[in-house]
Amino acid sequence: MRKILLLSALLSSLLMAEEAPQNTPAQAQTMQTVDPIVVTPIVVQPVVIAPAAAPKEEPKACPHDMKKPEKQMTPSSYKQVRISVVGQGVAPTMTTSPAQAYALAKRAAIADAYRLLAEKVKGVRIEGSDKIKNMMVQRSEVRTFVDAVIAEAEIVETVFKDGLCEVEMELTIDPQQWQSILASR
């Protein structure tokens, strides 16, 4: 390889010398002297690649030797979002029996609890309008709207006293679900 590089360098210098204009001895003395071209050969060192070590074989596990984990571990940062509300419902005065009053009050309290959960999870849209005539408010109206789907809510406690039914309800949401709900607002 060195010989080829030296040979190519010498040939190129000879070709350049032949193409150069020929000067008379008088002209050559008046010209400045030029340093000769020095060609430094490039030395390429061979790279020695060591053979790769054989991959170690992992011991094979027998299904009989494996143990089930005692408790499934979750990351410490993983916490479920728990939303708790208390819905209230009043028994109607015109009922045929105390059982009917209890059932209707409980149903109203559950519906109220679902509404409160929907408000907490998805938020409330509020529209308002005022009608003004002769610089006086004639009618003021505020409307609230909730649009959500609540699933897997659990009733924790139900209390019925003096015609009022209170239902405590909880909803547990995974953090990923909660992030997607907040992102869609």
C-alpha positions as CSV (number, residue, x, y, z in Angstrom):
1,M,0.0,0.0,0.0
2,R,2.9,2.4,0.8
3,K,4.6,1.6,-2.5
4,I,1.4,2.4,-4.4
5,L,1.0,5.7,-2.6
6,L,4.7,6.7,-3.1
7,L,4.5,5.7,-6.8
8,S,1.4,7.7,-7.4
9,A,2.9,10.7,-5.6
10,L,6.1,10.5,-7.7
11,L,4.1,10.1,-11.0
12,S,2.0,13.1,-10.2
13,S,5.0,15.2,-9.4
14,L,6.7,14.1,-12.7
15,L,3.6,15.0,-14.7
16,M,3.4,18.4,-13.1
17,A,7.1,19.0,-13.9
18,E,6.5,18.2,-17.6
19,E,3.5,20.5,-17.8
20,A,5.5,23.4,-16.3
21,P,6.8,26.0,-18.8
22,Q,10.5,25.5,-19.6
23,N,12.7,28.5,-18.6
24,T,16.0,29.5,-19.8
25,P,18.9,29.5,-17.4
26,A,18.8,33.3,-17.2
27,Q,15.1,33.3,-16.3
28,A,15.6,30.6,-13.8
29,Q,18.2,32.7,-11.9
30,T,15.8,35.6,-11.6
31,M,12.9,33.5,-10.4
32,Q,12.5,32.8,-6.8
33,T,13.3,29.4,-5.6
34,V,10.4,27.2,-4.6
35,D,10.5,24.6,-1.9
36,P,10.2,21.1,-3.2
37,I,6.9,19.3,-2.8
38,V,7.1,16.9,0.0
39,V,4.6,14.0,-0.2
40,T,3.9,12.3,3.1
41,P,2.5,8.9,2.8
42,I,-0.6,8.0,4.8
43,V,0.0,5.0,7.0
44,V,-3.1,2.9,7.6
45,Q,-3.0,0.8,10.7
46,P,-5.0,-2.4,10.5
47,V,-7.7,-2.7,13.1
48,V,-7.8,-6.0,15.0
49,I,-11.3,-7.0,16.0
50,A,-11.4,-9.4,19.0
51,P,-13.9,-12.2,18.6
52,A,-17.2,-11.6,20.4
53,A,-17.7,-13.5,23.6
54,A,-20.3,-16.2,23.4
55,P,-23.6,-15.2,24.9
56,K,-24.2,-16.6,28.4
57,E,-27.0,-19.0,28.7
58,E,-29.5,-18.0,31.4
59,P,-30.6,-20.8,33.6
60,K,-34.0,-22.1,32.5
61,A,-36.8,-21.7,35.0
62,C,-39.0,-24.6,35.6
63,P,-42.7,-23.7,36.1
64,H,-42.8,-25.8,39.3
65,D,-40.0,-23.8,40.9
66,M,-41.6,-20.4,40.2
67,K,-43.5,-18.6,43.0
68,K,-46.4,-16.4,42.6
69,P,-45.9,-12.8,43.8
70,E,-47.4,-12.3,47.2
71,K,-48.7,-8.9,46.4
72,Q,-48.9,-7.1,43.1
73,M,-46.7,-4.0,43.3
74,T,-47.7,-0.7,41.9
75,P,-45.5,2.3,41.6
76,S,-45.7,4.7,44.5
77,S,-46.7,7.5,42.2
78,Y,-49.7,5.6,41.0
79,K,-52.7,6.7,43.0
80,Q,-56.3,6.4,42.0
81,V,-58.5,9.5,41.9
82,R,-61.5,9.1,44.2
83,I,-64.4,11.5,44.0
84,S,-67.0,11.5,46.7
85,V,-70.4,13.3,46.8
86,V,-73.5,13.4,49.0
87,G,-76.8,13.6,47.1
88,Q,-80.1,14.6,48.8
89,G,-83.6,13.8,48.0
90,V,-86.9,14.8,49.7
91,A,-89.9,12.5,50.1
92,P,-93.0,13.8,48.4
93,T,-95.9,14.7,50.8
94,M,-98.6,12.8,48.9
95,T,-97.4,9.1,49.2
96,T,-99.5,6.1,50.1
97,S,-97.0,4.5,52.5
98,P,-93.7,5.3,54.3
99,A,-91.9,2.7,52.1
100,Q,-93.0,4.6,49.0
101,A,-91.8,7.9,50.5
102,Y,-88.4,6.2,51.3
103,A,-88.1,4.7,47.8
104,L,-88.9,8.0,46.0
105,A,-86.6,10.1,48.3
106,K,-83.7,7.6,47.8
107,R,-84.2,7.7,44.0
108,A,-84.1,11.5,44.1
109,A,-80.9,11.4,46.2
110,I,-79.2,9.0,43.9
111,A,-80.1,11.1,40.9
112,D,-78.7,14.2,42.7
113,A,-75.5,12.3,43.6
114,Y,-75.0,11.3,39.9
115,R,-75.5,14.9,38.9
116,L,-72.9,16.1,41.5
117,L,-70.4,13.5,40.2
118,A,-71.0,14.6,36.6
119,E,-70.4,18.2,37.6
120,K,-67.1,17.3,39.3
121,V,-65.9,15.0,36.5
122,K,-66.9,16.9,33.4
123,G,-67.7,20.4,34.7
124,V,-70.8,22.6,34.3
125,R,-71.8,24.7,31.4
126,I,-73.6,27.9,32.5
127,E,-75.7,30.2,30.4
128,G,-77.2,33.4,31.7
129,S,-79.4,36.1,30.3
130,D,-81.0,39.3,31.6
131,K,-83.9,41.2,30.2
132,I,-83.6,44.9,30.9
133,K,-86.3,47.4,30.1
134,N,-86.2,51.1,31.0
135,M,-82.9,50.5,32.9
136,M,-84.5,48.0,35.2
137,V,-84.1,44.2,35.2
138,Q,-87.3,42.6,34.2
139,R,-86.1,39.0,34.0
140,S,-82.8,37.3,35.0
141,E,-82.2,33.7,34.0
142,V,-79.3,31.3,34.7
143,R,-79.2,27.8,33.2
144,T,-76.7,25.1,34.0
145,F,-76.0,22.1,31.8
146,V,-74.1,18.9,32.6
147,D,-73.3,16.3,29.9
148,A,-71.4,13.3,31.2
149,V,-71.6,9.5,31.4
150,I,-71.0,8.1,34.9
151,A,-70.3,4.4,35.3
152,E,-69.2,2.2,38.1
153,A,-70.1,4.7,40.9
154,E,-70.7,3.0,44.3
155,I,-73.2,3.9,47.0
156,V,-71.3,4.1,50.2
157,E,-74.0,5.0,52.7
158,T,-77.7,5.8,52.7
159,V,-79.4,7.8,55.5
160,F,-83.1,8.5,55.7
161,K,-84.4,10.8,58.5
162,D,-87.4,13.1,58.7
163,G,-88.3,12.7,55.1
164,L,-84.8,13.6,53.8
165,C,-82.7,10.9,52.2
166,E,-78.9,11.4,51.9
167,V,-76.9,9.1,49.7
168,E,-73.1,9.1,49.8
169,M,-71.6,8.0,46.5
170,E,-68.0,7.4,45.4
171,L,-66.3,7.1,42.0
172,T,-62.8,5.8,41.5
173,I,-60.9,6.7,38.4
174,D,-57.5,5.7,37.1
175,P,-55.0,8.5,36.7
176,Q,-54.8,7.9,32.9
177,Q,-58.6,8.2,32.6
178,W,-58.6,11.4,34.7
179,Q,-55.9,12.9,32.5
180,S,-57.9,12.2,29.4
181,I,-61.1,13.6,31.0
182,L,-59.2,16.8,31.9
183,A,-57.7,17.1,28.5
184,S,-61.1,16.9,26.8
185,R,-62.6,19.8,28.7
